[in-house]
Amino acid sequence: MALIKKVRGHVPAIGENTFLADNATIIGDVTIGKDCSIWFNAVLRGDVNKIVIGDRTNIQDGAILHTIFDGAKHPSQTIIGNDVSVGHGAIIHGAHIGDNCLIGMGATLLDNAEIPSGCIIAANALVLSNAKLEPNSLYAGVPAKRIKEVTEEQRNEIILRTARDYMLYASWYKDEE
């Protein structure tokens, strides 16, 4: 069973029909929407500020979500929209991610970065603090730079298909409970 822990008076809120892997860790001020999946060894640590995840979003194996303390000079919150896939081993530290995005494996998104709807962040890319990205764009590199526009066909085939696929994968585990 996943580790769900109250911290500073905050109890994680988990939406209906959400799959939590046995060793996922959800701590503190974390809100997860419905039909989501939080995979093996993922850590959502809302101990110092809040983490909010929309509906049909998947946080894949080994991903880490955290923030900067709400009492700090420049606090941050991790806010993730609907139909987002956060790849294996990604780090989301206080970034805001819009709907219909794909965050590649090993990517790092830093505090107060804004990733608008329709973006793909390539594997191992580094999005710097306070970056303001363009919607419907592919970003890659260290630091991440805009490579090209993401077409509607790519959004449907890459971003939305991945989100739907992870809903299917999660259903396989629920059948085994």
N, C-alpha and C positions, 0 to 999 in steps of 0.2 A: 504494500500500500504506500502511496506517495506520502512524503513528509509534508504536512501542512501545519504551520506553526504561527501562533499569535505572537506579535511583538509590538510593544508600545501601545497596547490596546487595540491594535488592528488585527482583525481575523480575515484571512483571504476569502474572497467570494468567488465561487466557481459556478459558471453557468451550466444550465441543463445540457445533457447529452455531451459533456466534455470528457474526453479520455485523459487520464493522468497515468503515466507509466509508473510502475512500482517504485522506482527510485528517483522520480522527479521531486524537486524541492520547491515549495511555494511558501514564502515567508512574509508576514506582515501585510502591508497596505497594497494588496494585489487584487485586482478585479479581472476575471476572465469571462469572456462572453460565452454564448452557447455554441455547440457543435465545434468546439476547439479540440486541439490535441497538444499535450505537453509530453514530450518524449523522454526517453531514458537519459538520466544524468543531467537533464536541464535544470537550471537554477534560476528562479525568479525571486530575487531578494529585495522585497519592498520594506526593508527595515528603516531606511533613512528618508525615503520619500516614496511616492506612489508609482505603481505600475498598472496600466490599464490596457487590456487586450480586447479587441472587438470580436465579432462573431466569425466562425469558420476559419480561424487563424491557427496555424500550427507552429509550434516552437520545437525544433528538431533536436536530436540527441546532442548533449553536451553544450547547448547554447546557454549563455549567461546573460541575464537581464538585471541591471542595477541602476542606481541614480546617484545624485549628489544631495546631501542632507538639506532638508527644507529650511534649516536655520542658517545655512551657509550664505556667503555674499552673493554667489551665483548658483542657486540651486537648480536641479534638473529633475524632470520626471520622464519616465519611459511610457510613451503613449503609442499604441499600435492599433491600426484600423482593422477593418473587416477584410477577409479573404487575403491575408498576408501569410507568406511562408518565410520563416526564419531558418536558414540552413544550419546544418550540423556544425557545431563549434563556433557559431557566430557570437559576437559580443555586442549587445545593445546597451550602451551606458548613457541613459538620460536623453535619448533621441526621440523625435516624433516621426512616426511613419504613417503615411496616409493609407487609404484603402488600395487594394489590388496591387500590392508590391511583392517582389521576391528579393530577399536578402540572401546572397550566396553563402556557401560554406566558408567558414573562417573569416567572414567579413567583420569589420569593427566599425560601429557607428558611435561617435562620441557625443558628449553632452550638448544639448540644445541644437543639434543638427536637425534640419527639417527635410524630410524625404517625402515629397508630395505623391499623390495618387499616380499609379501606373509606372512606377520606377522599378528597374532591375539594378541591384547593386551586385557586381560580379564577385565571384569567389575571391577571398583574401583582400578585397578592397578596403581602404581606410578612409572613412568619411570623417573629416575633422570637426572639432567642436564649432558650433555656431554656423556651420555650412548651410546654405539655402539652395537646395537643388531645384532643377526644373522638372515639372511633371512629365510623365510619359517618356522618360529618358533612361538610357543605359549608362551607368557609371562604373569605371574600373580603374585600378591602379592605386599607388601609394604616393601621395594622397590621391583620392579618387577624382577623376576628371570625367566630364561628359564625353561619351564616345559617339552616341547617335540617338536618334529618336526611336522609341519603342512603338511599333505600329499596333493597330487594333488587332491584327491577326496574331502578332507576337504576344500581346496581352492575353488573348484568349488561349493560345496554344501553350504558352510557357507559364504565365502567372496564374491564371484561373484554373488551368488544368492541374497544376501542382497542388493548389489549395483543395480542389475536389479529390484528387488522388489521396491526399492525407486524411480526408474524411473517410474514404474507403478503408485505408490501412487501419485507422483507429477502430473501425467496426469489426475488423478481424479479431482484435484483442477483447472487445466487449463480448463477442460470441464465446470466448474461452472462460469468462468469469463465472 
